[in-house]
Amino acid sequence: MVGLGLAVGPLRRPFAANQPLLGPEDWKGITFRVFNSPTQADAVRALGATPADVSFSWLDQIKEGTLRGAEFDIAGYEQIGGGPEAGNVTANVVLWPKVFVLALSQKRFDALTSQQQAWVREAAAQAVKASVDATYDEAPAARTLCDRGARFRDATPGQVQGLRSRFRPVLDKLVADPTSAQLLGDLQAIAAQHPGPEAPAVPASCAKGVAKSASPGQVPAGTSALPDGVYRRQLTHDQVAAAGGDPGHHPAGTWTLRVRDGTFQLSCRPAEGAGVSCGDSGSDSDVTVEAGLLRGTGSTVDFVGDPEQLARATGCSLSPSATEAESCGPPAEPYRMTWELSGDELSFTDYQGELVDGQPFTGAPWRKIG
């Protein structure tokens, strides 16, 4: 192989289901995801856990309960639609960075002309420089994850020291290898210049408690106490982008929630400008996205989709022979939130349910307009 450069990659933190992994005591006996790295596996064993070499199915295994945690980065977890499933993030512990290695096979490189080799090296150099010069702000993605139910907890100084002590044998093994000792020394010299942990800024409410399961569990039989009314919330493309979202797959638009006698109807008018909005509704005018029943107790509300109500609101067909375009389709999985009405402002928090692009409820409050 011909080495061409090392590019900056994201910082990888512990992400976990059920409870955060703060100190060595939390790692004992759990199964933790690594991927294609003997050194990562050694580190996980040193912390007292069992490494599991898992690729794209890791989040499915988290949901199934066969995997407890994973090393991942904040922006990446937000981009895949992650939320409370593995949403207990140890904010001030960075296990390692993910470094992108730019390389080419020696055989292919030797087959290039001198000019082509120069182009390849120059392209790699530009990529490395761009990665170094870029800014990396994890706060917008972290705030989006907070809205989805994730929680960011800090390990105590004693817990951090305990983790470092457990890591020591792995570092000693790297130092004993001449091929890795020099690089490790260079990295440690850089790290010594930045001894403080780099944790993303999140709201105080997101830095306590634990991330709840994405599944809301059994739907209550009683009708929710969410007051009748018409509520509206507007999300611009700029607001979506500022929160770390992609306007092509997120809920830019004017959303209207109608609540009446224990039922709801959710509609959206797309925002003007580039990009698909209204959670990929596929429409350029006001459209009903969901309709159904409101169930719950106290300040919690479960949104339960009902195909018959959706058919009455939109004219979609319940017939099994209807085409995909005509059919109402299967009802969305129920989802649960905590609500609070203060004056004419309705706020939703603690979203629990299947995470889909276009979830517009949490974040800024809705205003009662009718």
N, C-alpha and C positions, 0 to 999 in steps of 0.2 A: 504494500500500500504506500501511496505517496500522501503524506500529511500536508494539508493546505491551510488549516487554521482551526481555531476554537472560537465559536460564537457564543455570545451571552444567551443563557436560557433562564427559565423561571426558577424561583426558589420553591423547594418541595418541603411541605410541612406534613405533620400527621393529621389525617382526616379519619374520623371514627364514628361508628354507630353507637347508640345508647349512652355512652359517657365519653368525655374527652380523655386523651392519653397525655397526662400531665407529667407524672414521674415514673420511675422504674416499676413501682408497685402496680401501675395500671397496665404495663406491658406484659406482665407475667402470665404465661399460659394462653395468650390470644393468638389468632392467626392473622398475619399482616401481609398485605400485598407488596411484592417487589416485581420487577420486570427485567429479566435477561441480564442480571448483574450479580455475579458472585460476591462482590464487595457489599452490595446492599443486603444480600442474604446474610452475610457474616454480621453486619451491623444489627439487623433485626434479631438474630440469635443472641447477640451480646446483650441486647436489651431485655431478653427473657421471653421473646415471642417466637412463633414458628413462621418462617417466611413461606409465602405461596406465590409461585411464579405465574401471575395471571395478567392477561392483556385486556382486551376491550370488555370482557365479561365481568370485570371486577365489581361494578356497581350492581349487576344482577345478583352476584354472590353475596354482596352486602345485604340486599333486600331479602334473600333467602335465608340469611343467618349463618351461612357457612364461612363467612369472612368478616372479621371485626373492623379492620382498618386498612388504610392505604396511604402511601406517600403520593401527594399530588400538589398541584399549585392552584392558587386561588382563582386566577383568571381562567385557567383551563376547566376547573370544576364549574364555574359559572357558565362557561360557553357550552358545556354538554347538558345544561339544564339541571345541574345538581342542586339539591336543597338539603332537607333534614336527614335524608337517608344515611349519609356519612358526613353530616354537617356539624359535627363537634370538632372544631379546628383548634389545634394548639397554636395560638397566634404568635407567641414569642419563641418558638422552637423551629429552627430551620434544619432539617436533617441533612440536606445537601442541595446544591444547585443542579439543574439539568443543563448540561453543557452540550451544545451541538458541535459535533466533530465533522469537519469538512475534509473529505479524503477522496482519492481516486485510485483505482487499481494500477499497479506499476505497469502491467502489460498495456493497458489502454493509454496510460500517460506516455509511455515510450513510443506508441504508434502515432502520436501527434507530432506535427511539425514544431519547430522552435517557436514560431509565431503563435501557434495554437496553444502551446504550453504556457506562453506568456499571458495569453488572454485568460486562460483558466486560473492562473495564479492571481491575476489582477482582479478577476471577478470574485474570487474567494476573499482577497484582501478588502475589497469594497464591502462585502457582506459582513465581515468581522467588524470593520469600522462602523458600519451602520448599526450593528447590534450594540456596540459600546457607546455610541453617541445617543442612542434612543433613550427616552425617559420611560420609567417603569413605575407607574402609580397603581398599586393594587387596591386602593381605597374604593373606587367606584364599583369594581366587581365584588368587593367584600360587602358593601352596603346592599347591593342587589341580593347577595346570598342571605344577608340578614333579613330582608323582606320575605325571602322564601322559607325562612325558619331555621337557617343555620345559626350557630353560635360560636363566638371566638373567645376562648379562655386562655389566660396566661398561666404558665407554670410558675411556681414560686422559685426564688433563687436557689433554695435547697434542692428542689426537684430538678432544676436545670443542671446543678452541679452533679447530682446523682446520675443523670443521663450522660454527662461528659465522662464520668468515671467508668460507666459501663462501656462507652465507646473506646476507651483507651487501648484495650488489646487489639482492636481492629486497626487503629492508627499505628500501633507498634509493628503490626504485621506489614503494613504498607511501607513503613520506614526501613524495614529489614530487606525490602526488595529494591535493588539499585535502580530498576527501571521506573519505579514510582516514587522513590524517596525524594529526588530533586523536585519533581512537580509538586509533591505534597508540601515540601518546604516553601516553595514559592507561594502556594496557596495560603499556608499558615501565616506567612509574612504579611500578606494582604489582609487576612482576617484580623490580625493583631491591630491593624489600624482602625478597625471598626468593631470594637469589643461588644457594643451594645446590640441587643437583638432588634431586628427590624420587624415591627408588628404593624399591620394595617390599621388605620383609624376607622373605628366603627362607633355607632351610638352606644351609650352606656347600657341601654336595655339589651344590646346584642352581646355584651361582654359578661353576662351572667346567665345562670341556668344551663339547661342542656337542650340540644336540638331534639325535638319530638319526632316520633315515627311519621313518615309521610302518609301512612294509612290512617284515616280518621277513625277506623274501627266501625262498630255497629252504629247505624243511624238511629237517633232517638225517635220514638214514636210521636212525641208531642210536637205541636206547631211552635216554631220559633217566635220569640218575643220581639224580633226585629220590627220596629214600627212601620206601619204603612206609609207610603210616600213615594215621591219621584226624586231620585238622587242622581247627581251628575258630576262627572270628573273629566277634565280635559288633559291630555298628554300630548305635547308637541314632540316632533322628531328630536329637537335639541334637548328636551328634558330626558328623553329616552337615552340619547347618546351620553349625556352628562352622568347618567346613572350606570353607565357601562354597558348599555344594551345595544343591540343592532337594530336600527329602524326597519330593516328588511324582515325581521322575524319577531318584532315586539309591538306592544299595544299603543302605538301613536294613534290618537284619534279622540273624538268626543264620545265618552261612554255614558249611557243612561241606564240606571237600574230602577225598575218599577216594582214596588212591593205592595201586594194587596191580598189580604185574607190568607196569609200563609203561602202565597205563591210569589214567584218572581219572573221577570222578563228582563234580559240583558241585551242591549243593542248598542251599536257603535256606528258613528259616522267617521270615516277615515280622515286623518289630517292631510292638509295640502302639502305638496312637496314630494321629493323623491323617496322611493322606498315603499314597499308593501306595509300596510299598517292594519290596525284593528286585529292584531293577532293572526294575520294571514287569512282574513275573512274572504279575500278574493273579490271584494266588491268595492266600487268607488262611490257608493251612496249609503245612506243609513240602512243597517241590516240587523235583524234580530239574530244574535249569536247563540243564546241559550234561553230556555224557559223550563220551569219546573216548580218543585215544592220546596218550602223552607221548613226545616225541622231543627230542633235544638232545645237546650235548656239554659236558663239564665242568659248570660252574655255570649253564649256560643251559638253559632248558626251553621247548619249543614245545608248546602245547596245540592238538591237532588234533581237531576234532569228528568223530564217527563216527556216522552215522544208525542203524546196526544196534545199536550199544551203547546209544544213546539210546532206541531202540524197546524193548530188553530192560528198561531201567531204568524207563520211564514207561508202556509200553503203547501209545505212539503208533504210527501206521500208516505203512508205507513204500509202500503202494499208490498208484499214480498217480491212482486214482479216489477216494481218500479226500478228505473235506471238509477245509476249512482247519482246523477245530477238531480233527479227528482226525489230521491229517498231522503227521509229524515235522518237515516242512519241510526246506529246504536246510541243510546244515551251516554253522556259523559259519566265517568266515575264520580261519585259524590265527593265533595271536598268541604272542609270545615275551617272556620275562622272565628276569632273573637271579635266582637263588635262593640263600639261605644259611640253613642250619640250625644254630642255636646252642643247645645243650641241647634244650629242648622248644619253642623258638620258631623258627618258619619265616618268613623275610622275603622279599618279592618287590620288586624294583626294576626300572627301565629297561623299562617296558612298551612293546612294539612291536606294533602291529597296528591293526586297524580300531577306532576309538574309538566306543564305544557307552555310553549311560547305563546305569549298573548295574555297572560294572567294579569289583569289590570287592577286588582282590588287593593293590594297593600301599598304602602308608601304614603303619598299625600292624601288628605281626607277628601271625601265626597261631600258636595253641598246639596242640601235638600231644597228643591225648587218647586215642589208641589206636594 
